[in-house]
């Protein structure tokens, strides 16, 4: 089992990184966090992590100094840096000191997932079972359980959920009757298309609230909601908490 160390001076980022991936499914049996440089170095020496995710700037400290210091202890840790645009030069310095890669903040969950998977394969010589790529995240069923038509509807939704989207717009893409498509979708999936679209948008909104510092209003707009009150209503109904409650420190 792998070990993970996450280092950031923002608790919300720490929490987001811990929750953005199913770490156990990726083979990580131990996950620890630190908010200060000396604490991070101490924990790294103690646990010898396989992967360490560092914010490149921790107050006045720079993570590349930690990489240099930890190298003296012979750790084989792979380092992944988190960097804002304003600290990009520090990220480049971390790469020169031995960091594997960097990710710009706000952290995009899909980009982060791909970086971690690449490290598991290239550096740990492990394998990644990408079950989620053949399984619908809302319905929980493999793609091949649905007809070609329904699969195309699902894929269009995932690609265009940010846009002004509804069943009529989707059906026009196929030059088919929206009532007919709606009936097929309901029969195969068990839910109406409008419900599926709402659930998928809420899923993406939840990911962004956890993994980024973007304002709630900006996230609502990004997942297809121009009306913030409507967004809050749907989010509370879906997750039994408001977007603000989800982001509140635990």
Secondary structure, DSSP 4 states (H G I P E B T S, - for coil): -EEEEEE-S-HHHHHHHHHHS-GGGGTEEEEEEESSHHHHHHHHHHH--SEEEEESEETTEEHHHHHHHHHTTT---EEEEEE-GGGHHHHHHHHHTT--EEEESSPPHHHHHHHHHHHHHHTS------GGGGB-TTT-SBGGGS-HHHHHHHHHHHHHTTSS--HHHHHHHHT--HHHHHHHHHHHHSS-HHHHHHHHHHHHHHHHHHH----HHHHHHHTT-S-HHHHHHHHHHHHSS-HHHHHS--
